[in-house]
Amino acid sequence: MGKGDRKWKPCKAGKRTPSGQLSRAKDAVEDRRNESARVSFEEGPTQTVLRARRRQRNGVKTIAKDKTPVTKAQAQDMRLFERGSILGNWLADGKLTREQVQAGEDYCARYITFASLNGLPRPTAKIANYSDSQGGQPTRPERLQAAIAAKSAHMEDQRLLRHCSPHNVAWAIRRACVTEEAAPLDLVRVGLAALMARTR
């Protein structure tokens, strides 16, 4: 095979020195990184999730019937960024306010903290937090103090939910906010109102 038969790779784009090599100047390197990392929204990694949420929203059951990518305008119109959880779906459908959803998320965080510090298993694998496995381990007195504080916050939540007029409000809040299961919306609204009154 002669020299003329070789297949040469195309040159990388970017600023070059007079000798023809790629420039190592800071701005040139940054430009190359930005160019290689720049991906359009329709080709980005979020498309898998957004298309799945759009299929769920539109009632489409197969991927073959949903071939077009989700545009930014479509994602905002259908509020696909907010979907993905029970509370998020209700927020996107206009059935809950953002303050109610925030109260539910705060309750979930307090519940998970209480469960992890008191030796209870996590309700679902979904709620595992990556930051839990990082950093140094707290000392025994610090862990004991955090467990007592988490237990008092959790018991206050339970006291508020048990004093609501329907007796199964605490069950509905735990299903909707913690375990991500279907729950009656009217009971969830009553429980979220009680939780919002706690923070005022």
N, C-alpha and C positions, 0 to 999 in steps of 0.2 A: 504494500500500500504506500503510495507516494505522498509527498507533503500536500499535494493538491486535493487528495481524497479525504483528508481529515475533516471532521465535523467540529467546528469551533463553537464554543458556548457564547451566547451574546454577552456583551459587556454589561456590568452592573451600572445602573444609572446613578448619577451624582457628580459633584464637583471633582475636578481632577487637577493634579499638579502639572507643570510644564512637561514633566517626563512621561505623563500618561497614567500615573498611578492615582488611585482614589485618594482624595485629600483627607488628611487626618485632623484637619482643623475642627474645633469643637462644634461650630455651627453646621459644618458639612455633615459630620457624623449624626448630629441631632436631626437634620433634614432627612437623612437616609432612614433613620429609625422611624420617624413620623410617617414617611412614605410607605414603608413596609407594613406598619401597623394600621394604616388607614384602610378600613373596610366599610363598605356602604351598609346602611341600616338593613337593607333587604338581604344582605349576605352575611350578616353578623350572627354570633352564636345565640342571641336571644330569640331568633326566629323559631327555634324548636318549641320553646315555651309559649311564645305569643300565638303561634299557629294552633297549638293544642288548646289554648284558652279560647281562641276564635271558634274552633270546631265545637267545643263544649257550649259556647254561647249560641251558636247557630244550629245546634243539634245535628251536626255532621258526624257520622260515626266512623268513616274510613279516611285514611290519609290520601288515598288515590283521588278522592273527590275534592281535595283541598290542596291544589298544586301551586297557587299563586302566593308569593310572599306577602307578609303584612307590612303595609306602609306606616310611616309615623303618624300620618293623619288618621288612618283607620284605627291604629292602636289607641290614639287619644279619644276618638269619637266613641269607640266601644269600651273605653276605660279598661283596656287589657292589662295595663301595668298594675292596676289595683286588684285585679282578680287573682285567684290562686289559693284562697282560703275561704272558709265559711263567712267570716266577717268581711273580708275583702269583696266577695261576691255581693253581699248585701249592700255594702257601701257603693259599689259600682252600679247597682240597680236602684239606688236612691232610697233604700229601705232603712238605712242607718246613716247617722252623721259621722263626720270624722272624729268628733269628740267621743262619741260612743265607742267607735272602733279603738281609739287610743285607750279608753278605760278598759276594754276587754284585753288588749295587748298587755297593759300594765298588770292586770290581774293574772294573766298567764305567766308573766315573768316572776311575779311574787310566788305563784304556786310552784313553778319549777325550782326556784331557789329554795323554798321550803322542803320540797321533795328531795333534792340532791343533798342538802345539808343534814337532813334527818334520816338518811339511809333508805328512803323510799325509791322504788324503781321509777324511771321516767315513763310517763304514760305512752309516749310514742317515740320512735327513733327520729322523727322529723324535727323534734325540738332540741336535738343535740346541738350544743354551741361549740364552735371550733376553739374559741378563746378559753374554754374550760380546761383544756389540756396544756395550756401554755403558762409560763411563769412559775415562780416558786410556790411550794406548798405552804399554806398558812400554819402558824403554830397552833398547838392544841387550845390555848385560851382564846385566840382569835377565832378559831373555828367554832368553839363553844358559844362565844358571844354572838357570832353571825347566825348560828343556828337558833339561838333564843330570839334574836330580832326577827328572823324570818318566820319563826313559829308565831310570834305575837302579831305580825302583819297578816299572816294567813288566817289566824283565828278571828281577827277583826273582820276580814273579808267574809268568812263563813257566818259570823254573827249578823252582819248586815244582810246577807242573802237569805238567811233563815227567818229573818223578821219580815221578809216580803210576804204579801198576802197569799199568792199561790205557794204551796209548800214545796213544789218541785223546781223552784227557780234556781237553786244552787246546782241541781243536776243538769239543767239546761245550759247554764253558764259554763260549767265544766266541759260539757260535750262540745259546745260551739267554740269556746276560747282555747281549751287545752288539748283535747283529743281530736279536734277537727272532725266531728261527726255531726250529722243532721240533728237539729233541735228546733222546737217551736219558736218562731220569731217573736211572738207576743211575750213569752216568758223571758227570752233573752233581753228584750227591751226593758222589762221591769228590773231585771238584775243589773243591767248596765246603768240604769238611772240611779240605783242604789250605790253602785260603785263610783259613779261620778260625784254623788253627794259626799262621798268619803274624802275626796281630794279637794273639795271647796273650802 
